[in-house]
Amino acid sequence: MAVAELARRWLEHDPSKRVSTVTRDEVVLRLHVLPFPGAARIGEVTPPEVQKLVNAWAKHQAPRTVRRQYDVVRALFAYAVASDWLARSPCRGIDLPRLSPLQRPVLSPDDVAAIAAAIDPRYRAMVWLGAVLGLRWGEVAGVMIRSLDLLRGTLTVSSQLGRDRQLGPLKFASSRRVLSLPKALADMFFLAGTT
């Protein structure tokens, strides 16, 4: 079986994968993997060839990008092994570029207020939700009226807006949670609903 055929089968085999994940995997395969060993047979791909591919990526791409692309290659060949089309994966002993720790800025309340003041008033509450409750962007964008219980002062995180701009379930069921909504945030929503 050619690597390109394996890639096609792998992309189609898991119907539970999110659309955004399938799209990302397809782009990685099409742009960064298949131009190199795409025509080769899966049994002909060796660890040194995988290392050569990783090294080529590392010359022009950030370490996190290289690791993300390698994860696709590793999953592709793990699927071949699990399907009994290949005895061993060529993704063995591969040296990946070192990751630097992420430097994330810490925003002060004044910083958050300045950001909220600088954007369209319709979206200010979203800035505060993300900053105060620590919600991800997709979770903030997935908040709906039914997510809020202003009498109890809670917010239920149960959906998110995906990269495909579709409202859908959270990535993990365990991410569903009910958070206490500080009075200042509850008041912000209450006031937004009356204007």
C-alpha positions in Angstrom: 0.0 0.0 0.0 1.3 3.5 -0.9 1.7 6.1 1.9 -0.9 8.3 0.0 -3.5 5.4 0.2 -2.8 4.9 3.8 -3.3 8.6 4.4 -6.7 8.5 2.7 -7.8 5.5 4.7 -6.5 7.0 8.0 -8.4 10.3 7.4 -11.6 8.4 6.8 -11.4 5.8 9.5 -12.5 7.8 12.6 -16.0 9.3 12.3 -15.8 10.8 15.8 -12.9 13.1 14.9 -13.8 16.8 14.9 -14.1 18.5 11.6 -11.4 20.9 12.5 -9.0 18.1 13.4 -9.6 16.2 10.2 -9.1 19.4 8.2 -5.8 20.1 10.1 -4.6 16.5 9.5 -5.5 16.7 5.8 -3.5 19.9 5.4 -0.5 18.5 7.2 -0.6 15.4 5.0 -1.1 17.2 1.8 1.4 20.0 2.3 4.1 18.5 4.5 4.1 14.7 4.3 2.8 13.3 1.0 5.1 15.4 -1.2 8.0 13.4 0.2 7.1 9.7 0.8 3.6 9.9 -0.8 4.4 7.5 -3.6 6.5 5.1 -1.5 5.1 1.9 -0.1 4.4 2.0 3.6 6.8 -0.9 4.2 9.6 1.0 2.5 9.5 4.0 4.9 12.3 3.7 7.5 13.1 5.5 10.7 16.1 7.4 8.9 13.6 8.6 6.2 11.2 9.9 8.9 14.1 11.6 10.7 15.1 13.2 7.4 11.6 14.5 6.9 11.6 15.9 10.5 15.0 17.5 9.9 13.7 19.2 6.7 10.7 20.6 8.6 12.9 21.8 11.4 15.0 24.0 9.0 12.0 26.3 8.3 9.4 25.7 10.9 9.0 26.3 14.6 9.6 23.3 17.0 5.9 23.1 18.0 4.8 23.0 14.3 7.3 20.3 13.6 6.0 18.2 16.6 2.4 18.7 15.4 3.3 17.5 11.9 5.3 14.6 13.3 2.3 13.6 15.5 0.2 13.2 12.3 2.9 11.0 10.7 3.2 8.9 13.9 -0.6 8.5 14.1 -0.7 7.5 10.4 1.8 4.7 10.9 0.3 3.6 14.2 -3.0 3.2 12.3 -1.1 1.0 9.7 0.3 -1.2 12.5 -3.1 -1.4 14.3 -4.7 -2.5 11.0 -2.0 -5.2 10.5 -0.7 -3.6 7.3 2.7 -3.0 8.8 4.6 -4.9 11.5 6.4 -1.9 13.0 6.1 1.8 12.7 9.0 3.7 11.2 8.4 6.4 13.8 10.9 4.9 16.3 13.8 6.8 17.9 13.0 10.1 16.1 14.8 13.1 17.4 12.5 16.1 17.6 13.5 19.8 18.0 13.5 21.0 21.6 10.6 23.1 22.8 11.1 26.4 24.6 8.8 27.1 27.5 5.9 29.4 26.4 6.1 32.9 27.7 2.6 33.9 28.4 1.9 37.5 29.5 0.0 38.0 32.7 -2.7 40.7 32.3 -3.5 43.0 35.1 -7.1 44.1 35.7 -6.2 47.4 34.1 -4.9 45.6 31.0 -8.2 43.6 30.7 -10.2 46.8 31.1 -8.2 48.5 28.4 -8.8 45.6 26.0 -12.5 45.5 26.8 -12.8 49.3 26.3 -11.0 49.1 22.9 -13.4 46.7 21.3 -17.0 46.8 20.1 -19.3 47.1 23.3 -21.2 44.0 22.1 -18.1 41.9 22.8 -16.9 43.4 26.1 -18.5 40.8 28.3 -16.7 38.1 26.3 -13.3 39.6 27.2 -14.2 39.7 30.9 -15.6 36.1 30.8 -12.3 34.8 29.3 -10.1 36.8 31.6 -12.0 36.3 34.9 -13.2 32.7 34.4 -10.3 31.4 32.4 -12.4 30.3 29.5 -10.9 29.4 26.1 -11.9 31.5 23.1 -14.2 28.8 21.7 -15.9 28.4 25.1 -16.5 32.1 25.4 -17.9 32.2 21.9 -20.1 29.2 22.7 -21.8 30.9 25.6 -25.6 31.2 24.9 -28.4 32.8 26.9 -29.3 29.4 28.3 -25.7 29.0 29.6 -26.4 31.8 32.1 -28.3 31.6 35.3 -28.2 35.1 36.6 -30.4 34.4 39.7 -28.0 31.7 40.9 -24.9 33.5 39.6 -23.6 30.6 37.5 -22.4 29.9 34.0 -22.6 26.5 32.4 -19.9 25.7 29.9 -21.4 23.1 27.6 -20.6 24.1 24.1 -18.0 25.9 22.0 -17.5 27.6 18.7 -15.2 25.5 16.5 -12.7 26.7 13.9 -15.3 25.9 11.3 -17.5 28.6 13.0 -20.0 26.0 14.0 -21.4 25.7 17.5 -20.7 22.2 18.8 -19.9 20.1 21.9 -16.8 20.6 24.0 -13.8 18.6 22.9 -14.0 16.4 26.1 -17.1 15.6 28.1 -15.0 16.3 31.2 -14.7 20.0 30.0 -18.4 20.5 30.8 -18.6 22.5 34.0 -20.7 25.0 36.0 -18.8 28.1 37.1 -19.6 30.7 39.7 -20.3 34.0 38.0 -18.9 36.9 40.0 -21.6 39.6 40.7 -19.8 42.2 38.5 -20.0 39.8 35.5 -23.6 38.8 36.2 -24.4 42.6 36.4 -22.7 43.1 33.0 -24.9 40.4 31.4 -28.0 41.8 33.1 -27.3 45.3 31.9 -26.5 44.0 28.4 -29.9 42.3 28.3 -31.8 45.5 29.3 -30.2 47.7 26.6 
